[in-house]
Structures are given as C-alpha cells and as structure tokens.
Amino acid sequence: MRLEDLIDPKQITTDKEDLINYGQDWTRYYTPNPSAIVFPKTTQEVQAIVKWANQEKQKIVVAGGRTGLSGGSVAKDGELVICLEKMNAIGKINEVDSTIHVEAGVITEDLQNHVEEQGFYFPVDFAARGSSQIGGNIATNAGGIKVLRYGLMRDWVSSITVVTGAGDILKLNQSLIKNATGYDLRHLFIGSEGTLGVITEAEIKFTTPPKAKQVLLLGANNLEAVMHVFKTFKHSVSILAFELFTELAMKYVTKSTGITRPFASESPIYLLCEVEIDSNESENKILDCFEQCLNEGWLEDGVINQSEQQAKDFWRLREDITESLAFATPYKNDVSVRISNVPEFMQSIDQVYKSEYPEFEVVWFGHIGDGNLHISILKPENMSMDDFLIKCRSSDEKLFSKIKALGGSISAEHGVGLSKKAFLSYSRSIEEIDAMKAIKKHFDPNLVLNPGKVFDI
C-alpha cells in the first residue's frame, strides 16, 4: 500500500526545499535527507501513517517547530518526517479544571496569548516561544526562564494523547488530579524525544497571572557573589526568574541589538532577576535586598526597571544572546548541576577552555536559579567547520566528565538527540539505559520511531 492511499496527496511533499527545511533542527551539524514530509491533520491520520510505516519498515521522525539544539528531530537517513504543524487547534478553556485542550502543533506563544486574553497564564516560557510547538515542548520536557517559580513542562501537562510506535492510540490520565491506578504512563512520553510515540493532543494546565513584576539587572563581582545574591533575594522575595550571563555575552548582544548597556561600568557577570510585587512591603524588600548586596560588595552596580519597555529591554539582553551569536555558528551545550555546585563547575570548565582551547571564545549564560547553564563556543573565522567540530567534541569529554563527577546532567532541557547520545552514560547508569531500551522496545517494537536518537538499539 502507498502512503498516498492513506493520506491526501496534497498533505505529502518531496519538494527539495521542504525536505531540507523540515528535515533538520537548529543544530545545523547534520545534513538533512528525509524521503518525504507528511502533514497529518488528525490523530487518526497519524495512526494510519505509523501503522503503514511498521508494515513498510519505514523509519519516522516527528517534526514540530524544529527549534531543538541536539539533533533530536533531524532526518538524515531517508526517514519519513511527520510534521504536526497543521494540527494546531486550540480548544475552549475549562475554567473549573483550569485546563485547555490543544493539538500538538500549537505554537507556544499562541497558547500563551490565547489564555492571557481570557485572564489566565501559561508559564512555560523561553526565547523560541514564537516557533516552538506544544508537542515538541512535551516531547522534550521544555524548561525555560520561569522554571524556578513554575517548574517544567511536565508540571503543566494534565493528559496527553499519543500514537505509539506500534500504532496504538493511548489517552493518558484524562486530566485527573488524583489517579492512583498504577503507572502514570503520561510521564514516560514527556521528555521521550519522540522515541516512544507521537504526541498528538494534550490537556494543558494554566494558572492565574503573577501580580506586578519588577526586573533588576545586576552586575556581580564573581560566582561566589552570585550565590550570595541568589540566597538573599530567595529568602526575602518571590522570585519568578534568576538568570545569568557574562560580559562577553553582554558585548555580543548589545552589538547585535543596539540596546544600550544598563549601566556604564562593566562587570564579569550579570544577573537578571524578575520578582513578583504583591504589596508595598514586597517593593521595600526588593530595595532592601538590592542595597544589602551592594553594601556587602557582592554587586558592583545594578538598576531596577522604571518602565515596562525597560523591563523588556533587560529581558532582551538575556533572551537575544542566542540570536546574537548565530553569526559564529556556535557549538552549544546545555548542562545542569546542583545550584550550589555552579561556581565550582563554571570555574573549573572555564579554566579548561582557556588553557587547552585558547582559540575558543566561550559565552556562558543560563538559568542560574535552577542550575542550568548554556555554553556556546564560537567558531574562529579561520577554522573549518570540520576542524571546529572535532575540537569541540574533544572538549565535551572534559566537560561531561566534570558533570559526571558532580552528579549533574549532560542535557538540562535540550535533550539527548544525536549530539549527546555518546555521553548518555555520564548522566544515566547502565541499568537505567537498559530499562529505557526495554521501554522503547515495548512501545516501538519495530523501532520505526526517531531512529538513532538518545541511544542506539
């Protein structure tokens, strides 16, 4: 049977530009080579495609917004790409249950705006909000800038509909708050990177928006000072986000965006702290924390936003870093350690880069409030891409060895995909990996889904 006998041929393309576009994510290290792209419109069509793939022994890759940074949605070996962008319906808000039904292709920002228009708040948020899709967010257990206060994507998924690798449709949890009937299979699929099934629909939780917010941009002396500042604010005020970036990041983002530096002096490290204001007392506490950190010498300078536009500009200094570095084709890593281990980790690895890879410019930034750091190595102009990747991958051994020693994760929120699977054992035991492989074989017995991702089997 041909795929065209199951799906309207208009929903299938083999156009060369489409194959390139839908066959890759943001890594750009892998050459896309899918056989075709198919655009289902319903869960039932996804099921039909997956069953056909099992019969034909055709490998499948699922594509959402393709904003991933680990090669998790790359189709490089003739796979069929299932693109869910046409499954983008947003249902009616259920105010009693505080949930809303969405299809997997809904863009994150569209969902945020939809619930906000009705007085509610969806807090999973990150720079790629304008192109990432809810299905991909669930498949990678997306984090972002508000994890410190609101948690990860899995905390906002009330139920999901999944087409397994075997072609079965599972409706998991039915949006129940209490459901003590054995294993919660929903959580197996959240963060599974498309290796177990295709997430097609979900019930997403929402909440009430935070009250008024204040954004502080602070210049810190060193990493130890950062920890003192974090503890001071965490103890006294309600923190929504606590972000870090270095002077090198500030240099590139101000050059790229044209945004004026927040203060004249340069600092080794900058902190962006967003806090909730629910009373006059909380405003006073924010000022008290700021003054205490200045008096203790932990901060060199700082400024509190005086307008909504200024708050947006402060956030752009953090969120536009990735775009400002794109010119240098950066090699990116996304790791996490316990918050208390951040200074030791950053100092140790930064010294490795400086002593063993002096030709590299390394830009650090991240979600310091949850121990998640992003490391971008900029490609030198006179170095070929092949040589650059070889050197970067050799540095990964040292980076991930330190992560292993500290009990951290080689991937905090980007996933394992293709780029990190060789180092999976640095964060997961052999027993854990064997268990994951057994789960994979159960839900995807013919191994048609996202081949070669996370681990080899």
N, C-alpha and C positions, 0 to 999 in steps of 0.2 A: 504493500500500500504506500502511496505517495503522501507526503505531508500536505500537499495541495488538495488531497481528497478529504482532509480533516479540517483545514483552516482555509478561509477565504484567501485566494492567491494574492489579493491586494494587501494582506497582512504579512506578506513574506517578501523579503528583498535580498538580492545578491549584488546590489549596486556597490561598486568598489569603494566609494566614499563612505557609504553606510557600514560596510564591513570594517573599515578602519575605525570609524567613529564609535561604533557600538562594540567593537572587539577589544577595547582597551580601557584602562582606568587612568588615573593621574600619574602613575609611576613612570610611564614612557620608557621603561628599560626593556620591554618585551615587544616584539613585532607581532601585531595582531594578524590572525589568519583564520577567521571563522569561515564556516562553509556557507552560512546564511543567517539572517536575522528574522525572527518571527515575533509578531506583536499581538499576543492574545488579548482578548477583551473581557474574559470571564475565567473564573476558577475552573470551570468545566473544560474550557479550551486548553488551559494549562495542563489539566489532567490528560486530555487526549494527546497532547504533544509528548508528555512524559511517557505515556504508555507506548506510543509509536516509537520513541527513542529506545525503549527497552527491547522492543521487537526487532528494531533495525540495528541494535548495538551502536547507536549514535550518541556520542558524548554531548553533554549540555553544559552551558554556562549561563547563569542568570545575570542580567544587567539591570541595574536601577539607574541612579543618577551618575554612576561611574566616577564618583569622587574619591574612591578608595586610593590608598597610598601603599598597598602591599601586594598588588598584582592579583588580588582576590577575585576580580571579575574579568580577568584577561582571558581571551580565547585565542590561543596561539597555535593550536594543533588540529584545526579543522572542526572544532566544536560548533554546534548549533547554539546561537545566542537567543535566549528567551528574554525579550525586553518588555518590561511591565509598564512602560510609560503611558499606555492607553488605558490602563486600569487605574484611573485617577479620581474616582468618585468619592466625595465626602458626604457622609450621611447626616442625619438630623441629630443635634445634641440631645443627649439624655441627661437632663439636669438632676434627676433623682439619683441615678447611678454615677453621675459625673464621668460619663464615657461618651465616646463618639465613634461610630463605625467608619472606617476608611479602607480604601483599596491600597494595595502595596505601592502603586505608582504615584501616590500623592506626594507633592513636593513639601518638604518640611516647613518652609516659610509660609506656604499656602495654608497649611493646617494651623500654624501659629496665628496667622492673620484671621482665619475663619473663627476660631474660638475667641480671639481677642475682641472681634466685632460684637460678640454677644456677652462680653463682660467676663470672660474666663481667660485661662493662661495655660499654655503648654510649654513647659520649662526646658525641654531638651533643646540645646541651642549651641551652634558652632558656626564658624565662618562660611562653611559650604551649605548653609541653610537654604540658599536660593536655588540650588540644583540637586542636592541630595534628596532621596526619596525615603518614605517611611519604611518600606520593605527592606531597603538596604540598611537603614538605621537599626532595625530589629535584627537583621542577619549578622550585623557586626557589633551589636550591643553598644551603640554610639554613646559617647560621653559628652565632651564639650566643656563649656565655660561655667556652667551652673551646677556641676556635679556636687560640689562642696555642700550646697544647700538642698538640692533636689534629687541627687542620685543619678543613676544611669538609665538608659533607655528601658532596660528590663523592669525598672520600677514603675513604668508608665504603660506597660502592656497588660491589659486586662484579659484578653483572649486573642488567639490567632487561628486563622485557617491556613492549613499547609497541604500542599500536594507532595507526598513523599517521593523518594527516588524510585519506589516501586509503582507509583501512580495511584496510591490511595489518598483520599481526602480525609484529613483529620481536623476536627473543630475542637480546639483545646481550651478548656477551662470555662467557656460560656460566660465569662465576666463575673464569675462568683468571687466574693471576697473570701469566704470560707469554703474549702473543698478538700476534706480530709479523706480522699478516696484513692490513696496510693500515690504513685509517682506523678509529679506535675510535669508532663512531657513538654508543656509550653516552653519551659526553661532550657530544654535540650536544644530547641531550634533557635532560641535567642542567642546570638553570638556564634552560630554554627557555620557562618560564612558560605551558606548555600551548598553545603556538602551533604546535608541530610534530606532537604526538601525545599520546595519553592514556597515561600510565604506569599500568599495572595491577598489576604484580608486580615484586618485586625480591629479589635476594640481598644481604643486608646483612652487612657485616663487624662483628665485635666484638673486644674485646681483654680483657686482664686488668685488674681494677680498680686504681686507684692505691693506694699504701700509705697510711698515716695522713696526714691533711691538717691544716694549720694555716691559720687565716684571720686576717688582720690588717686592721684598719680604721684608716686613717691620715689625718691632717689635714695637707694640704700648703699651703705659702705661696703658690705661684704655678705657672704652667705650666712654666716652666723648671725649677723644683724637681721637678716631676713626672717630667721626663725623667731627671734625676739619680737619683731614687729607682728608676725603672724599670731603668736601667742597673746600678745597684748590686745589686739583687736578681737580675736576669737573669744577671749574671756569676757569682753565688755559689750560687744555689739553683735547684731545679727548679720553675718557676712553672707552675701549672695555669690561672690566670686573673689578669688585672690590669685592673680596672675603675675607671672614674672617674665621679663625679657632683659637682654643685656644691652650695653652701649652699642655694640656692633649692630644689633637688631634695630635699635633706635636710629642709627646712622642710615641704614638702608631704607627703612620705612618712611622717614621724613623726606629723604631724597626722592623716593618714588611717589609719595602722595602730595608733597608740598605742604603738609601740615607743619605748623610752627612747633618747635620744641616747647614743652610745657614750662620749662624754666631755663635760665641761661647756663647754669653750671652743668657739667657732665658728671654722671655717676656710673660706677661699674655695673650696677644692677638697678632696674626699675621695677616697681610693683604697681599693679593696678588693682585697687581694692574697691569693690562695689558693696555697699552696705544698705540695709533697709532702715528707713526712718519711720517709726510708728508713733513718735511723740516728740515733744520739745526736749524731753530728757535724753532721748537717744541722740539728738543732734549735739547736745552738750557732751555726751560720752564720746562721740566721734572726735570732737575737737580735743577732748582730754587725752584720748589715745594718741592723736597726732602730736600734741605738744609733749607728751611723755616720751615718745620715740625720738623726737628731736632733742629733747633735753638729755636723754641717755646717750646720744651720739650715734644711735642706730641709723638715723636718717640724715642725709646731707641737705635735702631740700624736699619740697613737696607742694602740691596745690590741690585744692578741692574745687570741683566744678561749680561755676556760678550760673550756668545756664544749661538747658537741655542740649544745645548744639555743642557746647564744650564737653559735655559728658560723651557725646557721640564721637567727637574728635579724639578723646582719650582712648575710647574703645578701638578706634581705627588704628591707633598706634600699636595696639596688640593684634587685632584681627587681620590687618593688612600685611603683616610680616611675610606670610607665605607668598602672597602675590608679588611683593616687592623683591623677593629672591628668585623669582622664576627665570629671570634673565641668565642666571648662572647654572641652570639645570642642577639644582641641589640634590644630593643624596640624603635621604631623610630617614631618621629613626625616631621611634615613638616608644618610650620605655617608662616604667614606673618602679619606684621603690617606696618604702615607708617614708612618710613625710619627714620623720626625724633623721632619716639617712640621706636626705637630699644634699646637704652640704658636703659630706664625705664623698658621695658619688660624683657630684659635679666637679669638685676639686681634683679628684683622682683621674677622672677621664679627660678633663680639660688638659691636665698635665701630660697625659699620653699623647693627645693630639699635637700639643705644642712641641714636645720633644721628639716624637717619632714621625710626625707628619707635618713638618713646618711649612710645607707648601699649601696646606689647607687653611681656608678661613672657615671657622666653625661658629655658627649662630645658634645660641641657646634661647629657648623660650618655653613657656608651658604653664600648666595648671598647678602651681605650687601648692595650692590648698588641698590637692588630693594626691600629690606625689608624682604627677605625670609630667614628664619633660620631653620636649621635641628638640631634636638635634639635626641641624641642616648643615651639611658640608658643601661648600660652594666649589664648583669645578673651576680650576685655574684655566685661564684663557688659552695657555699654550699646551694644555694636556688633552690628549684624545679621550673620547668618551670611554673607550675600551680600557685604557690605562687607568682612568679615573675610577671606574667601577672595580677594577682589580684591587687598587689601593684601598678603596672604601670598604670592600668586603674583607680585606685583611684586617682592617681596623675593627670590624664587627666582632672578631674573635676576642679582642681585648675588652671591648665594650660589654659584650654579653657575659664574659667571664666575671666581670665585676658585678653585673646584675645578678648572676647566679650566686656569687658569694654573699650578696646582701639579701637574698631571698626575694628578689624583685621579679618583674615581668619584662620579657623581651618585646612585648607589644601591649601597650596600655589601652589603646582604643582603635588603632588602625587595623588590627587583625594580623594573622599569620600569612595567609595567602601563599604566593610563590616565594616572596622575598625573604621570609624568615623561617620557612619550614625546616631548613637545615639546622636551626638553632632551637627548635621546639623543646628539646631535652634539657635546655638550660633553665626552663621555667616549669617543665612538667616531668614527672617521674616516668620511667619506662612502664610501670604498672598503669599509670594514668593514660599514657598514649595507647597502650594495648586495649584498655577499656574503651577509649574513643574509637579505635578502629573496629571493635566489635559492634559498637552502636551504629557506626557507619554501614557496616555490612547488613545490619538488620533493616534499616530504613531504605538502603540503596543497594540491594543485593547484587545488581548487575554493574554497579559502580559507574553509572552514567552521569552522575551529578558532579560538576566542578572538579574534574579530574586533576590530580597533582597538587591540589591546594591543601594547606595545613600539614598534611603528611602524605607519604606515598604508601600505597596499599596494593 
